[in-house]
Amino acid sequence: MSDVRRTRNGRPVHPWRRDVVELAALFTAVAVADAVANLVGHGPDGPALLVISALVLAATAGFHVWWARRPGHAPPVTDSDTGARPAVTETRQAGPGAGAPAGGGAESTLWRLRTTVRDEPGSLAALCAALAGRAIDILNLQTHPLADGTVDEFLLRAPGPLTAGEITRAVGLAGGRDTWIERADAHDLVDAPTRVLGLATRTALDAAELPLALRQLLGRCTIRSLPAHPVGGARRPETVPVEGVLEDTVMRLRAPEGGVITVERPYLPFTPTEFARARALVELDARLGPRVPRSQDVLTLPEGREITVRRADTGDVADAKAMHERCSARTLGLRYHGPVGDADRYLNHLLSPRYGRTLAVQTASGRIVGLGHLLWDGDETEVALLVEDDWQRRGIGRELLGRLVGMAVEAGCESVYAVTQASNTGMVAAMRGLELPLDYQIEEGTLVITARLAAKPGNAVTATGRLSGAGEPGQGEAP
């Protein structure tokens, strides 16, 4: 045990010095008492003086006790005074140094943990104490009240050697049930209100962001948008009430245009709080109506002609149909994989920002000569291209594909896939030009090429303002 103790102001006090002071005070008190006794014993009013002195000392002692016990003057009771651990560990928002290792420089790991506890006093305190006992730091905490308990969602920073199984066992022993845990990253350090406001801002600027915002809000989930009037005679989705429907791991919300947005997360039931947040985001999107950013880029073709690349929406349906009329049957067949006469039927769906993002290539006269689609397909993402015959082999297809992949990277997509025919060498060459890992699947003449974006994050092809390589194989035939 150390020979040095610390006072309340942090200055070291040595025990042997305190003993010397106490002995000196004792000898001084004895000398004063002897002098007073001699004075009182030889005086005429000795007994009276002794009684008065006793009353004064008693009054002084009582005043001292009362003053010391006042709330503003009583010393705080620390853990060292009681020998007990605090019941609840302090929860704080992550700051700039939240990613620093815990435990005196040891390696640490971020975890997202969700568990259900009884809705009674002390349940959360016991859970926090169990985490503290494992040297786990609570960076953030959200509570989701339920009818029969409370779902607590933690962002934790744990010692590196601590495994997910050890954490869940500690939580289970502290009363947690239905526990779910996964690795977190630096993006999870943003607190929930800030993240929700950011997602609302993205949704307000671009209607195509709604599925992505829901996915980031609710974690890993599958989101499908079903139109009120499906293309190709498909069955209409079941009607959903305005307030939506929540069924354990599935929520259904009414889409702004009358369709249905289905969100499914099999590994973890949704809470009423999550349902309310998702519904508020969809309501915001519905109030703002259709909208896409109006920015555009002017690029120069190898022969010197300028084209404009911009976002497109349902307002471009008429111009897109006019482009269809100028395309050959082979070009339309390579793109839509079905009867050429059905091509126009898909445009309202393809150009709707509810189902993805579309880029249009426009000439100086305002005519659309190329379309590129980035389509949200559940938890996957599809890319598709169409370039008018007279404008092929000029690098337009490769430019569109590079920009679409760049959008997918920004949206956090792990991969994109293209569906084409095995004979479409132009699309195959364009996908190879991305310089990304590719997977090929072919069945009965249909080729699916998947580019894995997570393998090379940030490898998006960006625009340079000038297209090069006339006659390049990137768009030999329209996909």
FIMAR-44167 format. One record per atom (N, C-alpha, C): x, y, z. Coordinates in steps of 0.05 Angstrom, whole numbers, plus 32768, in hexadecimal, padded with zeros to 4 digits. Atoms other than C-alpha are relative to their C-alpha. Layout:
% FIMAR-44167
XYZ
...
//
This chain:
% FIMAR-44167
80117FE88000
800080008000
801280198000
7FEF7FE88003
801B80457FEF
8001800F801A
7FFD7FEF7FE8
803580738027
7FF7801C7FFC
80087FE58007
801980B08005
7FE280007FFC
801D7FFD8005
7FCF80C5800A
7FFC801C7FF4
80067FE6800D
7FAD80FD7FE4
7FE8800C800E
80157FF17FF4
7F8281338003
7FEC80087FEA
80157FF98013
7F4481517FE1
800B80127FEA
7FF57FEF8015
7F6E81847FBC
80167FF37FF1
7FED800F8010
7F9D814E7FA2
801C80028009
7FE57FFD7FF7
7FDB81627FCA
80077FE88011
7FF980177FF0
800281287FE9
80058007801D
7FFC7FFD7FE4
800281218034
800C7FE6800B
7FF280187FF5
803380F18057
7FF67FFA801C
800B80077FE5
801880CB8095
801280088016
7FEF7FFA7FEA
805680D780BF
8000801E8007
80027FE47FFA
8050812280B8
7FE68006800F
80197FFC7FF2
8007811E80CE
80037FF7801D
7FFC80097FE4
801C80F6810C
800F80148010
7FF17FEC7FF1
804F812A8120
7FEF80188008
80127FEA7FFA
801B8161811A
7FEC7FF98016
801380087FEC
7FE9813A8143
800D7FFE801C
7FF280017FE6
801C812D817B
8005801D800B
7FFC7FE57FF7
802E8177817D
7FE7800D800A
801A7FF57FF7
7FE5818A8181
7FF87FF5801B
8007800D7FE6
7FDB815881BA
800F800C8017
7FF07FF47FEB
8015817381E3
7FF7801D8006
80097FE47FFC
7FFD81BB81D8
7FE68000800F
801A80007FF2
7FB781A981EE
80037FF9801D
7FFC80077FE4
7FD18188822E
800C8018800F
7FF47FE97FF2
7FFB81C5823F
7FEB80168005
80157FEC7FFD
7FC081F48233
7FEC7FF78016
8013800A7FEC
7F9281C8825D
800C8002801C
7FF47FFD7FE5
7FC481C88297
8000801D8009
80007FE37FF9
7FCA82148295
7FE480098008
801C7FF87FF9
7F7E821C8294
7FF87FF5801B
8008800C7FE7
7F7681EB82CD
800C800E8018
7FF37FF17FEA
7FA8821082F9
7FF2801B8004
800C7FE67FFE
7F86825282E9
7FE47FFE800D
801C80037FF6
7F3F823982F6
80017FF6801D
8000800C7FE5
7F5282108334
800780148016
7FF87FEC7FEC
7F71824C8358
7FEF80198000
80117FE88002
7F3B827E8344
7FE67FFC8010
801980017FF1
7EFB8290836A
7FE97FF47FF1
801880098010
7ECC827F8330
80077FE87FEE
7FF78017800F
7EED823F8319
7FEA7FEE7FF6
80158012800A
7EAF82118316
7FEE800D7FEB
80117FF28014
7E86824582F1
800D80017FE5
7FF27FFE8019
7EBC824E82BD
80017FE57FF2
8000801B800D
7EC0820282B1
7FE67FFA7FF3
801A8005800C
7E7581FD82A6
7FFC80107FE6
80037FEF8018
7E7582388275
80117FF67FE9
7FEE800A8015
7EB1821B824F
7FF47FE77FF3
800C8018800B
7E8D81D88248
7FE980067FEE
80177FF98012
7E4E81F9822C
800A800C7FE6
7FF57FF48019
7E77822281FA
800B7FEA7FEE
7FF580158011
7E9C81E481E2
7FEB7FEF7FF4
80168010800B
7E5B81BD81DB
7FF3800E7FE9
800D7FF18015
7E3B81F581B3
801280027FE7
7FEE7FFF8017
7E7981FB8187
80017FE67FF0
8000801B800D
7E7B81B08179
7FE67FFC7FF0
80198003800E
7E3181B08167
7FFE80117FE7
80007FEF8018
7E3981EB8137
80127FF57FEA
7FEE800B8014
7E7481C98116
7FF47FE87FF1
800D8017800D
7E4D8189810A
7FEA80097FED
80157FF68012
7E1181B080ED
800B800C7FE7
7FF47FF28017
7E3D81D980BF
800D7FEB7FED
7FF380148011
7E63819C80A6
7FEC7FEF7FF0
80148011800D
7E2381778093
7FEE800F7FED
800F7FF18014
7E0681AF8068
80077FF67FE5
7FFB800A801B
7DFE8199801E
8017800D7FF2
7FEC7FF1800E
7E2C81CF8005
801C7FFC800B
7FE680027FF3
7E6481BD8036
80087FE38005
7FF9801C7FFB
7E608172803D
80137FF57FEB
7FEE800B8014
7E9A814E801A
7FF27FEB7FF0
800D80148011
7E8581227FDF
800A7FE48009
7FF9801B7FFA
7E8380D77FEB
800A7FF37FE7
7FF4800C8017
7EB280B57FBA
7FFF7FE28002
7FFF801D8000
7EB9806D7FA5
80147FF58014
7FEB80097FED
7EF880687FD0
7FF68000801C
800B7FFE7FE5
7ECF807C800D
7FEF7FE88007
801380167FFC
7E9C80448004
800A7FE57FF7
7FF68019800B
7EC480107FDE
7FEE7FF47FEC
8014800B8013
7E8980087FAE
8004800D7FE4
7FFE7FF6801B
7E8780117F62
7FE680107FFA
80187FF18007
7E5780467F46
7FEC7FED7FF1
80148011800B
7E1580277F31
7FFE80037FE2
80047FFB801C
7E1380487EEC
8019800D7FF5
7FE97FF4800D
7E4E80567EBF
7FF880197FF0
80067FE8800F
7E50809C7EA1
7FFE7FFB7FE2
80038002801C
7E36809E7E5A
8005801B7FF3
7FF97FE7800C
7E5380D37E2D
80007FFD7FE2
7FFF8000801C
7E5080E77DE5
801D7FFF7FF6
7FE58003800A
7E8C80D57DBB
800A801B7FF5
7FF37FE8800A
7EBB810F7DAE
80167FF97FEC
7FEB80058014
7EF781177D81
80137FEA8008
7FEE80157FF9
7F1F80E67DAA
7FF27FE68007
800F80187FF9
7EE980B17DAE
800D7FE77FF5
7FF38018800B
7F1180827D83
801A7FF9800D
7FE780077FF2
7F4C80837DB2
7FFD7FE6800F
8002801A7FF2
7F5C80407DD1
7FFA8004801D
800680007FE4
7F4280327E16
80147FF08010
7FEF80117FF0
7F6880167E50
801D80077FFE
7FE47FF87FFF
7FA7803F7E50
800F7FFA7FE7
7FF280038019
7FB8803A7E06
7FFD7FE47FF3
8004801A800C
7FA37FF17DFB
7FED80027FE8
801180018017
7F817FDF7DBA
7FE37FFC8008
801C80027FF9
7F357FE77DBC
7FEF7FFC7FE7
801280078015
7EF97FD47D91
7FE5800E8005
801B7FF57FFE
7EB77FF87D83
7FEB7FEB7FFA
801680138003
7E777FD07D8A
7FE6800E8002
801B7FF87FFC
7E2E7FDD7D80
7FF17FE8800D
800D80157FF1
7E047FB67DB2
7FE380098006
801C7FFB7FF9
7DB97FB17DBC
7FF67FE98010
800A80147FEE
7D977F8C7DF4
7FE6800A800D
80197FFA7FF3
7D547F8A7E18
80027FFA801E
7FFF80037FE3
7D4F7F957E63
7FE48005800C
80197FFB7FF2
7D167F967E95
7FFC801E8005
80067FE47FFC
7CF37FD97E9C
7FFB8004801E
80037FFB7FE4
7D017FE27EE6
801A800D800A
7FE97FF17FF6
7D31800C7F10
80187FED8006
7FE8800F7FFB
7D787FF27F13
80097FEE7FE9
7FF980138015
7D767FC87ED3
8017800C7FEF
7FEB7FF48010
7D9F7FF97EAA
801A80048010
7FE87FFD7FF0
7DCE80067EE4
80107FE68002
7FF380197FFF
7DDD7FBC7EEA
800E7FF97FE6
7FF48005801A
7DEB7FB77EA0
801980117FFC
7FE97FEF8003
7E1A7FF37EA1
80177FF78012
7FEC80097FED
7E3E7FD87EDE
800E7FE77FF5
7FF48018800C
7E497F957EB9
801380087FEA
7FEE7FF78015
7E677FBA7E7E
8019800D800C
7FE97FF37FF3
7E937FE47EAB
80137FEB800C
7FF080157FF5
7EAB7FA47ECC
80127FF37FEC
7FF0800A8016
7EC67F8F7E88
801280157FF3
7FF17FEA800B
7EE97FD27E7E
7FF6800A7FE5
800D7FF78019
7EB77FE47E47
7FF5801C8004
80087FE57FFE
7EAB802D7E3B
7FE680047FEF
80197FFA800E
7E6480447E28
8003801B7FF3
7FFD7FE7800E
7E6A80797DF2
7FE5800D7FFA
801A7FF68006
7E2080807DE3
7FEB7FEC8008
801680117FF7
7DDE80657DFB
7FE5800B7FF7
801B7FF98007
7D9880657DDE
7FED7FEC800C
801480117FF5
7D5A80497DFE
7FE77FFF7FEF
801880038010
7D1D802D7DD9
7FEB7FF28012
8014800C7FEF
7CE180227E08
7FEF7FEC7FF1
80138014800B
7CB77FE37DFC
7FEB7FFB8015
801680057FED
7C787FC97E1D
800A7FEF8017
7FF780137FEB
7C9D7F937E44
801E80048007
7FE47FFB7FFA
7CE27FB27E4C
800B80187FF1
7FF27FEA800D
7D157FE27E2F
80177FF57FF0
7FE980078011
7D447FD87DF5
801580168003
7FEA7FEE7FFD
7D877FF87E04
80157FFB7FEA
7FED80028016
7DB680067DCA
801980108007
7FE77FF57FF7
7DFF80137DDB
801380027FE9
7FE77FFF800F
7E3C802B7DB6
80167FFD8014
7FED80077FEC
7E75800B7DDC
801D80017FF5
7FE380028006
7EC180107DDC
800B7FEC8014
7FF780167FEF
7EDD7FCF7DF7
801D7FFA7FFB
7FE480098005
7F237FB47E01
80027FED7FE9
7FFD80108018
7F3D7F947DC2
7FFD7FE28003
8002801D7FFE
7F447F4D7DDC
7FE47FF68007
801B80087FF7
7EFB7F4D7DF5
7FEF7FF87FE8
800F80098016
7ED07F247DC6
7FE280078003
801C7FFA7FFF
7E877F2E7DB3
7FF17FEC8013
800D80137FEE
7E747EEE7DD8
80048007801D
7FFB7FF87FE5
7E947F067E18
7FEF80188008
80107FE97FFA
7E6F7F487E14
7FE37FF88004
801C80087FFE
7E2B7F277E08
7FFC7FEF8018
800380107FE7
7E377EF67E41
7FFE80138018
80017FED7FEA
7E457F307E70
7FE5800E8001
801A7FF38002
7E067F537E58
7FEA7FED8009
801480137FF8
7DDD7F147E61
7FFF7FFB801E
7FFF80047FE3
7DF57F0A7EA9
7FF58018800F
800B7FE77FF4
7DE07F527EB7
7FE280047FFB
801D7FFE8005
7D997F457EA0
7FF780077FE4
80077FFA801C
7D9C7F557E56
7FF77FE77FF1
800A80168010
7D767F297E25
7FFD80097FE3
80027FFA801D
7D6F7F247DD9
801680137FF8
7FE97FEE8005
7DB47F437DD4
800B7FFC7FE4
7FF58000801B
7DD07F557D90
801980128000
7FE77FF08000
7E177F6F7D83
800E7FFE7FE5
7FF080008018
7E417F827D47
801680158002
7FEA7FED8000
7E817FA87D38
7FF5801B7FF6
80077FE58009
7E797FF47D31
8019800D7FF4
7FEA7FF1800C
7EA480277D0D
7FFD801D8008
7FFF7FE47FF8
7EB480717D12
7FE6800F7FF9
80197FF38007
7E7280847CF0
7FEB7FFD8016
801380037FEA
7E4C80697D2C
800580128017
7FFA7FEE7FEA
7E6D809B7D59
7FEF80198000
80127FE98001
7E3C80D07D41
7FE77FFA8010
801780057FEF
7E0380D77D73
7FE77FFE7FEF
80188006800F
7DBD80C37D5D
7FF280197FF6
800E7FE8800B
7D9D81097D57
800F800C7FE9
7FF07FF58016
7DD781227D2C
7FFD7FEF7FE7
800280128017
7DD380E47CFF
7FE480037FF3
801B7FFD800B
7D8780EB7CF7
7FFD801A7FF1
80027FE6800E
7D8D81357CE5
800F7FFF7FE5
7FF080038019
7DC381247CB1
7FF17FF07FEB
801080108013
7D9780EE7C92
7FE880107FF5
80167FF08009
7D5C811E7C90
800980157FEB
7FF57FEC8013
7D8781527C6C
80057FF37FE5
7FFA800E8019
7D9E81207C38
7FE67FF97FF2
801A8007800C
7D5681097C2C
7FF380197FF5
800C7FE8800A
7D3F81517C25
800C800A7FE6
7FF37FF68018
7D7281607BEF
7FFC7FEE7FE8
800180138016
7D6781217BC6
7FED7FE98007
801380157FFB
7D2B80F27BC3
800B7FE47FFE
7FF4801A8003
7D5780B97BAE
800F7FF78019
7FF180067FE8
7D7980BB7BF3
7FEE7FF18014
8011800B7FEB
7D3C80A17C19
80077FE38007
7FF9801B7FF8
7D4C80567C14
801B7FFE800E
7FE680017FF3
7D9580637C26
7FFF800C801C
80037FF57FE6
7D81808F7C60
7FF37FED8013
800C80147FEF
7D5380597C7B
80137FEA8008
7FED80157FFB
7D8A80267C75
801480098015
7FED7FF67FEC
7DBB80517C9C
7FF38005801B
800E7FFB7FE7
7D8680627CD0
7FFB7FE6800F
800980197FF3
7D71801A7CDD
80167FEA8000
7FEC80148001
7DB27FF57CD1
7FFD7FEE7FE8
800280128017
7DBA7FB97CA3
7FE47FF57FFD
801C80088005
7D767FAD7C85
7FFC7FFF7FE2
80088001801C
7D547F9E7C43
7FE980127FFB
80147FEC8005
7D2B7FD67C26
7FF67FFC7FE3
800C8003801B
7CFB7FCC7BEB
7FEA80157FFD
80157FED8007
7CD080017BCA
7FEF7FF37FEB
8012800B8013
7C937FE57BA8
7FED80157FF6
80117FEB800A
7C6E80147B79
7FE27FF98002
801D80057FFE
7C22801C7B7E
7FF67FF27FE7
8008800C801A
7C1C80087B34
80197FF37FF4
7FE7800E800A
7C537FD47B25
80007FFE7FE2
7FFC8003801C
7C6F7FCE7ADF
7FFF7FE37FF8
8000801B800A
7C637F8F7AB7
7FEB7FEE800C
801680107FF6
7C237F787AD8
80057FF2801B
7FFA800C7FE5
7C427F677B1C
7FE980078013
80157FFB7FEC
7C147F627B58
800580198010
7FFE7FE77FF0
7C067FA37B7C
80067FF9801D
7FFB80057FE4
7C207FA87BC3
7FE780058011
80167FFC7FEE
7BF07FA37BFD
7FFF801C800A
80037FE47FF6
7BD47FE57C15
800A8002801D
7FF57FFA7FE6
7BF780027C51
7FF48019800C
800C7FE77FF4
7BD680347C81
801480168001
7FEE7FE88000
7BF2807A7C85
80147FFE8016
7FEE80017FE9
7C11806D7CC9
80147FE97FFE
7FED80168004
7C35802F7CAF
7FFA7FE88011
800480197FF1
7C3A7FE97CCB
801B7FF6800A
7FE8800B7FF4
7C6E7FCC7CFB
7FFA7FE38009
8004801C7FF9
7C737F807D01
801B7FF48006
7FE7800C7FF7
7CB07F6A7D29
801880097FF0
7FE87FF98010
7CE97F697CF6
7FF9800C7FE5
80087FF4801A
7CC17F887CBC
7FEF80198006
80117FE87FFF
7CA57FCE7CB5
7FF980077FE3
800B7FF8801A
7C7A7FE67C7B
7FF6801D8003
80077FE48000
7C7280307C6C
7FF480077FE5
800B7FF78019
7C4880537C38
801380137FF3
7FED7FEF8010
7C7480707C02
7FF2801A7FF8
800C7FE68008
7C6880B97BEE
7FEF7FFE7FE7
800F80018019
7C4F80A67BA9
7FEA7FEB8001
801680137FFD
7C1E80727BC4
80097FE38001
7FF7801C7FFE
7C4980337BC2
80067FF9801D
7FFA800B7FE5
7C66800D7BFD
801F7FFD8003
7FE480047FF9
7CAB80107C1D
80017FEA8015
7FFD80167FED
7CBD7FCE7C3F
801C7FFF800B
7FE680017FF4
7CF67FCC7C70
80017FE68011
7FFF801A7FF2
7D0C7F887C8B
801C7FFD800C
7FE780047FF2
7D427F787CBE
7FFC7FE68010
800680197FF2
7D3E7F2E7CD0
800F7FFB801A
7FF080077FE9
7D757F2E7D03
7FF9800F801A
80057FF07FE9
7D587F627D32
7FE4800E7FFD
801A7FF38002
7D107F797D40
8002801E8001
80017FE27FFF
7CFF7FC27D34
7FF28008801A
800D7FF57FE9
7CEC7FEC7D70
7FED80177FF7
80127FE98007
7CB380207D71
800F801A7FFB
7FF07FE88005
7CE880567D75
800B80017FE4
7FF58001801B
7D09803F7D35
7FEA80037FEB
80167FFD8012
7CC680397D13
7FF7801D7FFD
80087FE48001
7CB480807D26
801480117FF1
7FEC7FF1800F
7CF6809B7D0B
7FFE7FFB7FE2
80028006801C
7CEF80767CC9
7FE7800D7FF4
80197FF4800A
7CA7808E7CC1
8003801F7FFD
7FFC7FE38002
7CBC80D67CCF
801180077FE7
7FEF7FFB8017
7CF280D17C99
7FF07FFD7FE6
801080038018
7CC080B77C66
7FEC80177FFD
80137FE98001
7C8E80EE7C78
800E80197FF6
7FF17FE9800A
7CC481227C6D
80047FFE7FE2
7FFD8003801D
7CD281057C28
7FE680057FF1
801A7FFC800D
7C8881057C17
7FF8801E7FFF
80077FE48000
7C7F814E7C2B
801080107FEC
7FEF7FF08012
7CB981667C01
7FFB7FF97FE2
80068007801C
7CA281417BC2
80197FF77FF0
7FEA80098011
7CCD81297B87
801580167FFD
7FEA7FEC8002
7D11814C7B83
801A7FF27FFB
7FE5800A8005
7D5781407B69
801280187FFE
7FED7FEA8004
7D96816B7B6B
800280087FE3
7FFF7FF5801B
7D9B81977B2D
801C80067FF6
7FE57FFB8009
7DE681987B27
80067FF17FE6
7FF9800D8019
7E0581867AE4
801D80057FF9
7FE47FFD8009
7E49817C7AC4
800080007FE2
7FFC7FFF801D
7E5D81907A7E
801A7FF37FF9
7FE880108007
7E8E815F7A5E
800480037FE2
7FF97FFE801C
7EB2815F7A1B
80077FE57FF5
7FFA8019800E
7EB2812479EC
801A80017FF1
7FE67FFF800F
7EF2811079C7
7FFF80107FE7
80017FF08018
7ED981307987
7FFA801E8005
80037FE47FF9
7ECE817279AC
7FE480088007
801C7FF97FFA
7E82817079B6
7FFB7FFE801E
80067FFF7FE3
7E67818179FB
7FE67FF28006
8019800D7FF5
7E3481587A22
7FFD8008801D
80067FFA7FE5
7E1381647A65
7FF77FE7800F
800880177FEF
7E0D812F7A9C
7FF2800C8018
80107FF57FE9
7DD7813D7ACF
7FED7FEA800B
801480127FF4
7DA5811B7AFD
7FE680027FF0
801A8001800E
7D6381067ADD
7FEB7FF58013
8016800A7FF0
7D1E80F87AF9
7FE87FFB7FED
801780068010
7CD780EA7AE1
7FF880177FED
80057FEA8013
7CD5812E7AC0
800D7FFC7FE5
7FF180058019
7D0381117A8B
7FF47FE87FF1
800B8018800D
7CD580D77A77
7FFB80047FE2
80067FFB801D
7CBF80F77A35
801A80007FF0
7FE78000800E
7D0781047A20
800D7FE47FFF
7FF4801B8000
7D1C80BE7A34
7FF17FEE7FEC
800F800F8014
7CE380A07A0A
800980077FE4
7FF77FF8801B
7CFB80C979CF
801B7FF37FFA
7FE6800E8005
7D4180AB79D8
7FFB7FE37FFA
8007801B8007
7D22806679D8
7FF97FFD7FE3
80088001801C
7D0480757994
801780027FED
7FE87FFD8011
7D4980867979
80137FE98003
7FEE80177FFB
7D6980477995
7FF77FE87FEF
80068018800F
7D6D8006796D
7FF47FEB8012
800C80157FF1
7D487FC87982
80157FF0800F
7FEB800F7FF3
7D8A7FA67992
8009800F801A
7FF77FF07FE9
7D9F7FDF79C1
7FEC7FFE8016
801580027FEB
7D5C7FDE79E6
7FFF7FE4800B
8001801B7FF6
7D5E7F9279EA
80177FFA8013
7FEA80047FEE
7DA37F927A09
7FFC800E801B
80057FF27FE7
7D8B7FC47A3D
7FEA7FF48011
801880087FF1
7D467FAA7A50
7FFB7FE28001
8002801D7FFF
7D4E7F607A43
7FE37FF57FFC
801B80098005
7D077F597A29
7FF5800D7FE7
800C7FF48018
7CD67F7079F3
8006801E7FFF
7FF97FE48004
7CEB7FB379D6
7FE980128006
80187FF07FFD
7CA47FCC79D9
7FFB8007801E
80057FFB7FE3
7CA57FC97A26
80148013800C
7FEB7FEF7FF4
7CE17FF77A2E
7FF58019800C
800A7FE77FF6
7CB880367A37
7FF17FFD801B
800F80057FE7
7C9080167A70
801180028019
7FEE80017FE8
7CCC80147A9E
800A801C8007
7FF27FE77FFC
7CE0805D7A98
7FF6800F8019
800A7FF27FE8
7CB280797ACF
800D7FF58019
7FF3800D7FE9
7CCF80477AFF
801E80068001
7FE37FFC8000
7D17804F7AE9
8008801C8007
7FF97FE37FFC
7D16809B7AEB
7FF6800B801B
800A7FF77FE7
7CF3809F7B2E
801780008015
7FEB7FFF7FEB
7D2380B67B66
7FFA7FEE8017
800780127FEA
7CFD80877B95
800F7FE67FFE
7FF4801A8004
7D21804B7B77
801D80017FF9
7FE47FFE8006
7D6680667B6A
8007801B7FF4
7FF67FE7800D
7D8E809B7B44
80047FFB7FE3
7FFC8002801D
7D9080A87AFA
801080187FF6
7FF07FEC800D
7DC380CF7AD2
7FF880017FE3
80077FFC801C
7DB180EC7A8E
8017800F7FF2
7FEC7FF28011
7DE281007A56
7FF0800F7FEC
800F7FEE8011
7DC8813B7A30
801280107FEE
7FF17FF18013
7DE1815D79F1
7FFC801E8003
80027FE37FFE
7DE981A879E7
7FE480087FF8
801B7FF98009
7DA481A879C5
7FEB7FF78014
801380087FEB
7D8481897A03
7FF57FE47FFC
800A801A8006
7D79814379E6
800F7FEC8012
7FF480157FF0
7D8581077A15
800A7FEA7FEE
7FF480158010
7DB580D579F6
800A7FE98011
7FF680157FEF
7DC780AA7A32
7FF38001801B
800B80027FE6
7DAB80927A74
80107FEB8010
7FF280137FEE
7DCE80717AAF
7FF07FFF801A
801180047FE8
7DA780537AEA
800F7FF28016
7FF6800D7FE7
7DBD80427B31
7FE77FFA8010
801A80087FF5
7D82801A7B4D
80047FF1801A
7FFF800E7FE6
7D7780057B96
7FEF7FE77FFD
800D801A8003
7D657FBB7B94
80027FF1801B
7FFE800B7FE5
7D577FA87BDD
801A8008800D
7FE67FF97FF4
7D9C7FA47BFD
80167FFF7FEB
7FEC80008016
7DBF7FA27BB8
7FFB80187FEF
80027FE88011
7DCB7FD77B83
80077FF77FE3
7FFC8007801C
7DC47FD07B38
800880187FF0
7FF97FEB8013
7DE47FFA7B01
7FF77FF77FE4
800A8006801B
7DC77FFE7ABA
800580197FEF
7FF97FEB8013
7DDA80277A7D
7FF17FFD7FE6
800B7FFF801B
7DBA803B7A3B
800B80197FF2
7FF57FEA8010
7DDD80657A06
7FF57FFD7FE4
800B8000801B
7DBD807879C4
80157FF77FEB
7FED800D8013
7DDC80547988
801480147FF4
7FEF7FED800D
7DF880927967
8015800C8013
7FEE7FF47FED
7E1C80A679A7
80117FEA800F
7FF080157FF4
7E3C806379B8
801D80037FF7
7FE380018005
7E88805779B8
800D801C8002
7FF37FE67FFB
7E97809D79D1
80078003801D
7FF97FFF7FE4
7EA3808C7A1A
7FEA80098013
80167FF77FEF
7E5E80A27A32
7FF87FEB8014
800880157FED
7E4D805E7A50
80147FFD8017
7FEB80027FEA
7E8F805A7A76
7FFE80178013
80037FE87FEE
7E8580A17A91
7FE87FFC8012
801780057FEF
7E3F80907AA9
80057FEB8015
7FFC80167FED
7E54804F7AC9
801380098016
7FEE7FF77FEC
7E8E80707AED
7FF280138014
800E7FEE7FEE
7E6080A67B09
7FEC7FF18012
801280107FF0
7E2C80737B1F
800E7FF18016
7FF1800E7FEC
7E60804A7B43
800980138016
7FF97FEC7FEC
7E78808A7B65
7FE980068013
80187FFC7FEF
7E3180967B7E
7FFC7FE98013
800380177FEF
7E2E804F7B98
80147FFF8017
7FEC7FFF7FEB
7E6F80587BBE
7FF880148015
80097FEB7FED
7E5580997BDD
7FE97FF78011
8017800A7FF1
7E1580757BF1
80077FE98013
7FF980167FEF
7E3C803F7C15
7FFA7FE47FF6
8006801B800B
7E2A80067BE6
80197FEF7FFF
7FE980128000
7E577FC97BEB
80057FF67FE4
7FFC800A801B
7E4C7FB47BA2
7FEB800B7FEE
80147FFA8014
7E277FC37B62
80007FE97FEC
800180158014
7E107F927B2D
7FF2800A7FE7
800C7FFA801A
7DFD7F977AE4
7FF57FE77FF3
800C8017800E
7DCE7F687ABF
800080067FE2
7FFE7FFC801D
7DDD7F617A75
80007FE47FF2
7FFE8019800F
7DE77F2C7A3F
801E7FFA7FFC
7FE580088003
7E267F047A36
800D800B7FE7
7FF67FF58019
7E2D7F2179F0
8005801E8001
7FFC7FE27FFD
7E2F7F697A0A
801C80068008
7FE47FFB7FFA
7E7A7F727A06
8005801C800A
7FFC7FE47FF8
7E737FBD7A0F
7FFC8004801E
80057FFE7FE4
7E547FB77A54
80157FF18011
7FEB800F7FF2
7E867F827A69
801A80108002
7FE77FF08000
7EC07FAF7A55
7FFD80198012
80047FE97FEF
7EA17FEA7A79
80027FF9801E
7FFD80097FE4
7E9C7FC37ABA
801D7FFA8007
7FE480057FFC
7EE37FAB7AB2
8010801A8003
7FF27FE77FFE
7EF87FF37AA9
7FFF800E801B
80027FF47FE5
7EE380037AF0
80187FF88012
7FE980097FF0
7F217FDD7B09
7FF87FF8801C
800A800A7FE6
7EF97FBD7B41
7FFE7FE17FFE
8004801D8001
7EF37F737B54
7FE47FF97FF5
80198006800D
7EBD7F547B29
7FF97FE28004
800A801B7FFF
7E927F167B31
7FED7FFC7FE8
801080058017
7E707EF67AF5
7FEE7FE88005
801380167FFF
7E317ECB7AF4
7FF180007FE5
800D8001801A
7E137EB37AB2
7FEC7FE88001
801480158001
7DD37E8B7AA8
7FEE80057FE8
80117FFF8017
7DAF7E7F7A66
8004801A7FF1
7FFA7FE8800F
7DD17EB97A44
7FFF801A800F
80017FE87FF0
7DC57EEB7A7C
801980028012
7FE87FFC7FF1
7E047F077A9C
7FFC80148016
80017FED7FE9
7E077F277AE1
801D80058008
7FE57FF87FF8
7E477F4D7AF0
7FFE80118019
80017FF27FE6
7E527F637B38
801B800C8005
7FE77FF27FF9
7E877F977B4A
7FFF8004801F
7FFF7FFD7FE3
7E9C7F957B93
800E801A8007
7FF67FE67FFA
7EA57FDC7BAB
80108001801A
7FF380007FE5
7EBA7FCD7BF3
801D7FF87FFE
7FE480098002
7EFA7FAD7BDA
801380177FFB
7FEF7FE88005
7F147FF07BC1
7FEF80188006
80107FE97FF9
7EEF80277BE7
800B80197FF4
7FF87FE7800B
7EEF806A7BC6
800B7FFE7FE3
7FF58003801B
7F02804E7B81
7FEC80087FEB
80147FF68013
7ECA80747B5F
800D800D7FE9
7FF67FF28018
7ED6808B7B18
7FF3801C8000
800A7FE57FFF
7ECF80D67B19
8003800E7FE6
80007FF18019
7EC181077AE2
801880137FFF
7FE97FEE8003
7EFC812F7AC6
7FF980187FEE
80077FEA8011
7ED5815D7A98
80057FFA7FE3
7FFA8006801C
7EED813B7A58
80007FE17FFE
8001801D8006
7EDD80F67A3D
80167FFA7FEB
7FEA80078012
7F1580D27A19
7FFC7FE47FF6
8001801C800A
7F1E809379EF
7FEA7FFB7FED
801580068013
7EF0809779B4
80037FE47FF5
7FFF801C800A
7EDE8051799E
80097FED8015
7FF880127FEA
7EF0803579E3
7FEB7FEA8003
801380167FFE
7ECF7FF279F3
7FEC80048017
80127FFD7FE9
7EAB800F7A30
7FE380017FF9
801C7FFE8008
7E6B801B7A0A
7FFD7FF87FE3
80038009801B
7E717FF379CB
7FE47FFA7FF8
801C80068004
7E2A7FDB79D2
7FF180088018
800F7FF67FEA
7DF47FF879FD
7FF87FE98012
800880157FEE
7DE97FCE7A3B
7FE280008004
//
